[in-house]
Amino acid sequence: MQSIAIGTVVLEVTVSETGQVENVLPIREIDSLTEVATDSVKNWQFTSASLDGKPMRSRTTVAVTFDPAAIPAANVPLPPVSPKAHSRDRTLPPQPIDVLVASFPQYPINSIASGTVVLRVTIDETGKVDKTVPVRRIPSLTSPAILALQEWKFQPAEFDGKPASASVALAFVFRQPLPAPSVRR
């Protein structure tokens, strides 16, 4: 990943009855990051949705946040909704959750780790984080991601015009800071 871009790419993911990713549709794009996020999510495995105990084809929202460790960022707005973000299949479309405020996790000072922490987050009807479950952990990076998420403010999802609880997968991509340039004397 050679980009120094910072921000969140939002994807709509169609998941089969067996939990396989069938389709990934960018909803909010960042030119240098969307392809990387999409290619990665295509390889994810999900637990399928179910209705009355029967596995169902479904859609979910995945937000992939890129934060170069060398650039501290407080509140970076989501990119606009992509003009291509219209689903073409027959599954029930989700109502994407809008992030109103997003604090990016700070890269831990004593960490040498890099990689992606994935969290499954449930947002309640008021837009507050109700539950956070780590799906992919990195020991020194998971806690900073969860702490940053506690400061996020969401617009709640809607179902039939009413606020509803919703779940979203959030991936925080941590890249090691670039080494400081050496000074020649």
N, C-alpha and C positions, 0 to 999 in steps of 0.2 A: 504494500500500500504506500504509494509515493505521494499522495495528495496531502496537503496541509489544510484542506477544507475542514470546517467544523460545522456541526449541525445534525439534524435528525431526518433520515429518510423514512417515509411511512409506506408500507406495502400492504396490499390486501392479498391474503394467501388462501387459496382454495385447497382444502384438505379432503382426501378421499375417505371412504368408510374404513379403510385399513390404516389411516394415519399418514399416508404418503402425500407429498406436495404435488398437486396436479397443475396449479397455475399460480404465478406471482404477478400481480399487477401493481406498478408503482402508483401511489396516490399523491405523495409529495416527494419531489425529486431534487437532488443536488447533482449537477452534471458530473463531477468527478467521483461521486460516491454511489450513485444509484445502481450501476452495473455490479459493483463489488457486493453491495448488500443483497441484490436480487440473486446473484450467483450463489452466495452463501446460503440463503434461506431455501433455495431449491433443494439443498442437500439435507435439510432438517427432517426429523421424524417427529410426528405429533401423536398424541393419544386422540383417537377419533372422538367426535361429538357423539352423543347418544340421545335417543328419544325413547322413553319407555323401555330402556335396556337394550335397544337395538342400535348398532353403529350407524351413523348418518354422515353423509357428505356435508361439509360445512365450509364457512369462511371465517377467518380470523384476521385481526389486524396485528402487524408486526412493525415496531418502530426500532430502527437501528440508529444509535447515537454515536457519532464519531467525535472524539475529543483529543486533538493532539496535545500531549502532555506539556509541551513547551508553551502553549497559549492558554492562559487562564481565561475562562469564560463564565459569565454569570447567567444572563438570560438571552439565549439566542432564539429568535422566533422560528417557528416552523416555516418551511418554504410554502409557497402557494399550492393549492390543489392543482395537479397536473390536468391539462385539457384531455389527456388520454385516459383518465381515471374512471371510465364507465365500464362496469362489468357486463359481460355478454353471456353469462350462463344462467341457469335457472335456480341456483341456490339462493337462499334468503340473504340479501346483502346486509352487512353490519352497518351500524351508524358509527363512523369513526369518532374517536374521542379527540377533542382538540386540547392541546397542552397550552395553558394560559401563561404559566411561568415554569421555566426549567433551569435549575441550577445543575451545572455539569459536575460530575465527581472530580475531585482533585486527585491527581496522581500521587500516591503515597511517597513521601520523601525517601524512605529507606527501602523501597521496593525495586526489584530489578525485573519483575514480571511484566508481561504484556499479553494481550489476548482479549477475548470477549466474554463478558459476564452476561448471562441471559436470565432474566427475571420474568415470572408470570405474575402480572399485577391485576388485582380486581379493584375497580373503581366503583364506589357506591353511587346511589341516585343523587347525591349532593355534589359529586365531583371529587370526593376525598378518597385517598388510597385506603382501601379496606383491608387488603391482604396482599402480602408479597411472598412469593415462593421462589427461591433460587432454583433454576433449572440447570444451569451450567455455572459452576463456581471456579474462581481462582482465589486461593486463600488470601492474598494481600489486597485483592481488588474488589471482592464481593461486598465487604462492609462499606467502603466509600461509595459504591453504586447505590446501595440501599439507603445510606444516609442522605445522598443527594436527592433521591426519589422522594423522601419524606417532605421535601420542600416544594415539590412540583404541585401545581394547581391545574386541575382538569375541568373542562366543560363536560358535564355528564352525557353519556349516550342517551338516545331516546328510542322508545319502542311505542308505536301507535301514538306518537305525539306527546308521550309522557316520559319524564326522566326515568332511566333504568340503570341497573347495575350492569357492568360489562367487564370483560377480561381482555387484556392485551399482553402480548409478549414484547418486552423491552430488552434490547441488546445494547450493552455499553461496550464499545470498542476502545480499549486502552492501548495506546502506542507509547513506547518508551520515549522519554525526552531526547531530543537531538543533543549530541555532545556540544559543549560550548566551543566556539571557534578558538583555535590556539593563536596566541599572540607571539609573533617573532620579534626579537629584539636584536 
